Amino acid sequence: MAAFSIDVEGSVAHLKLTRPEAANALAVNFWRDFGPAVQNLDQAGEIRAMVISGESRDFCAGMPGRRLTG
């Protein structure tokens, strides 16, 4: 499952985080796909703004962390 979807209307892109089961946390697949997606929008030269929202009631739980031992 994709971490986000992007819809474009006129000069506005809407990026919607699509992992409601994980409170829309930004996992590895988000970061793998985010850069190329934004770069593609930029290269097209038509987008003036991007709205970012989260599917369901949570916007974004942030990034999953790693427990450090020391």
C-alpha positions as CSV (number, residue, x, y, z in Angstrom):
1,M,0.0,0.0,0.0
2,A,1.3,3.5,-0.9
3,A,2.1,5.8,2.0
4,F,0.4,8.7,0.2
5,S,-1.6,9.8,-2.8
6,I,-1.3,13.1,-4.7
7,D,-4.2,14.8,-6.5
8,V,-3.7,17.9,-8.6
9,E,-6.3,20.6,-9.2
10,G,-5.2,23.6,-11.2
11,S,-1.9,24.8,-9.6
12,V,-2.5,23.1,-6.2
13,A,-1.3,19.6,-5.4
14,H,-2.9,17.7,-2.5
15,L,-0.7,15.1,-0.8
16,K,-2.8,12.8,1.4
17,L,-1.1,10.5,3.9
18,T,-2.8,7.1,3.4
19,R,-1.8,4.9,6.4
20,P,-4.6,5.5,8.9
21,E,-4.0,2.1,10.5
22,A,-0.6,3.5,11.6
23,A,-1.8,7.0,12.4
24,N,-0.2,8.1,9.1
25,A,3.3,7.6,10.4
26,L,6.1,8.4,8.0
27,A,7.8,5.1,7.4
28,V,10.5,4.1,4.9
29,N,8.2,3.8,2.0
30,F,7.0,7.4,2.5
31,W,10.6,8.8,2.3
32,R,11.5,6.5,-0.6
33,D,8.6,7.8,-2.7
34,F,8.2,11.4,-1.5
35,G,11.3,13.0,-3.1
36,P,10.7,11.6,-6.6
37,A,7.0,12.6,-6.4
38,V,7.7,16.2,-5.4
39,Q,10.5,16.4,-8.0
40,N,8.1,15.3,-10.7
41,L,5.6,18.0,-9.7
42,D,8.4,20.6,-9.7
43,Q,9.7,19.6,-13.1
44,A,6.2,20.0,-14.6
45,G,6.4,23.6,-13.5
46,E,2.6,24.0,-12.9
47,I,2.3,23.6,-9.1
48,R,2.3,26.7,-7.0
49,A,1.3,25.2,-3.6
50,M,0.9,21.8,-1.9
51,V,-1.6,20.9,0.8
52,I,-0.7,18.0,3.0
53,S,-3.3,16.2,5.0
54,G,-3.8,12.8,6.7
55,E,-6.5,10.2,6.0
56,S,-8.9,9.6,8.9
57,R,-8.7,11.5,12.2
58,D,-4.9,11.6,12.6
59,F,-2.8,13.9,10.6
60,C,0.6,12.3,11.2
61,A,2.2,10.4,14.1
62,G,5.7,11.4,13.0
63,M,8.5,8.9,12.2
64,P,8.8,5.5,13.8
65,G,11.8,5.6,16.1
66,R,14.5,3.1,16.9
67,R,15.4,2.3,20.5
68,L,19.0,3.1,21.1
69,T,21.0,0.9,23.5
70,G,24.2,2.0,25.0
